[in-house]
């Protein structure tokens, strides 16, 4: 497992990609920004600029599954985005089940960046559970 430090979480969408930063030591996460995308294609210079600024030890991408755990229409595109992130950055990248994060984010009045923070918190909570 990567050393402690920052992680960046992405809530992938066709028009917007939410970004949040998490901290493995404190197990907390906060929304950072929402990036524009065109047909699911991000503006890579913006993505890479964020990664350079935060220097994360890990990247997380929300995997949109159906409530029964099966792949959704967006699952394949999120997987493609995650693979491109890892290939372009060399940073370990994981997919995180985001079934409840988007619903919870809209319940909190937030958008993609809040959903990304919930994705990070899900991963951090699972990490704490595995190591505890």
C-alpha positions as CSV (number, residue, x, y, z in Angstrom):
1,X,0.0,0.0,0.0
2,X,1.2,3.5,-0.8
3,X,2.5,5.6,2.0
4,X,0.3,8.1,3.9
5,X,-0.4,11.5,2.2
6,X,-3.0,13.0,0.0
7,X,-5.3,11.3,-2.4
8,X,-7.5,12.8,-5.1
9,X,-10.9,11.4,-5.8
10,X,-12.9,11.9,-9.0
11,X,-16.6,11.7,-9.6
12,X,-16.6,11.0,-13.3
13,X,-19.4,12.4,-15.5
14,X,-19.8,13.1,-19.2
15,X,-20.0,16.9,-18.7
16,X,-18.5,17.4,-15.3
17,X,-15.8,15.7,-13.2
18,X,-15.8,16.4,-9.5
19,X,-12.5,16.4,-7.7
20,X,-11.9,16.1,-3.9
21,X,-8.8,15.8,-1.8
22,X,-8.5,13.3,1.0
23,X,-5.9,12.8,3.7
24,X,-4.9,9.3,4.7
25,X,-3.6,10.4,8.1
26,X,-6.8,12.2,9.2
27,X,-9.1,10.1,7.1
28,X,-10.9,13.2,6.0
29,X,-11.9,14.6,2.6
30,X,-13.0,17.9,1.1
31,X,-14.4,19.0,-2.2
32,X,-11.8,20.8,-4.4
33,X,-13.3,21.7,-7.8
34,X,-15.5,20.6,-10.6
35,X,-13.8,20.2,-14.0
36,X,-15.6,20.5,-17.3
37,X,-15.6,17.5,-19.7
38,X,-16.8,17.1,-23.2
39,X,-18.4,13.7,-23.8
40,X,-16.6,12.2,-20.9
41,X,-13.2,13.6,-22.1
42,X,-11.6,15.8,-19.5
43,X,-9.3,18.7,-20.2
44,X,-6.2,16.7,-19.4
45,X,-3.9,19.7,-18.7
46,X,-6.3,20.7,-15.9
47,X,-6.4,17.2,-14.4
48,X,-2.6,17.0,-14.6
49,X,-2.2,20.4,-13.0
50,X,-4.3,19.3,-10.0
51,X,-2.2,16.2,-9.6
52,X,1.0,18.2,-9.8
53,X,-0.3,20.6,-7.2
54,X,-1.5,17.9,-4.7
55,X,1.1,15.2,-5.4
56,X,-1.3,12.5,-4.3
57,X,-0.1,9.0,-3.3
58,X,-3.3,7.5,-4.8
59,X,-6.1,8.4,-7.2
60,X,-9.7,7.2,-6.7
61,X,-12.4,7.1,-9.3
62,X,-16.1,6.5,-8.5
63,X,-17.5,3.4,-10.2
64,X,-21.2,4.0,-10.9
65,X,-22.9,0.6,-10.3
66,X,-26.6,-0.2,-10.3
67,X,-28.1,-0.6,-6.9
68,X,-28.0,-4.4,-7.4
69,X,-24.2,-4.2,-7.9
70,X,-24.3,-4.7,-11.7
71,X,-22.4,-2.5,-14.1
72,X,-24.3,0.7,-15.2
73,X,-24.1,2.4,-18.6
74,X,-21.4,4.7,-17.2
75,X,-19.3,2.0,-15.5
76,X,-17.2,1.3,-18.6
77,X,-16.5,5.0,-19.2
78,X,-15.4,5.5,-15.6
79,X,-13.1,2.5,-15.9
80,X,-11.6,4.0,-19.1
81,X,-11.1,7.3,-17.3
82,X,-9.4,5.5,-14.3
83,X,-7.1,3.6,-16.7
84,X,-6.2,6.8,-18.5
85,X,-5.5,8.6,-15.2
86,X,-3.1,5.8,-14.1
87,X,-1.4,5.6,-17.5
88,X,-0.9,9.4,-17.7
89,X,0.2,10.0,-14.1
90,X,1.9,6.7,-13.0
91,X,-0.1,7.1,-9.8
92,X,-1.9,4.0,-8.4
93,X,-5.6,4.4,-9.2
94,X,-8.5,2.5,-7.7
95,X,-12.2,2.3,-8.5
96,X,-14.5,2.9,-5.6
97,X,-18.2,1.8,-5.5
98,X,-20.1,5.1,-5.6
99,X,-23.7,3.8,-5.5
100,X,-24.7,5.9,-2.6
101,X,-22.3,8.9,-2.9
102,X,-24.2,10.7,-5.7
103,X,-27.5,10.4,-4.0
104,X,-26.0,11.5,-0.7
105,X,-24.2,14.4,-2.4
106,X,-27.5,15.7,-3.9
107,X,-29.1,15.3,-0.5
108,X,-26.4,17.6,1.0
109,X,-27.1,20.2,-1.8
110,X,-23.7,19.4,-3.4
111,X,-22.6,18.5,-6.8
112,X,-19.8,16.5,-8.3
113,X,-17.1,17.8,-6.0
114,X,-19.1,16.8,-2.9
115,X,-19.8,13.4,-4.5
116,X,-16.0,13.1,-5.0
117,X,-15.4,13.9,-1.4
118,X,-17.9,11.1,-0.4
119,X,-16.0,8.7,-2.7
120,X,-12.8,9.5,-0.9
121,X,-14.5,9.2,2.5
122,X,-15.8,5.7,1.5
123,X,-12.3,4.6,0.5
124,X,-10.8,6.0,3.7
125,X,-13.4,4.4,5.8
126,X,-12.8,1.0,4.2
127,X,-9.1,1.4,4.6
128,X,-9.5,2.2,8.3
129,X,-11.8,-0.8,8.7
130,X,-9.3,-3.1,6.9
131,X,-6.3,-2.0,9.0
132,X,-8.3,-1.8,12.3
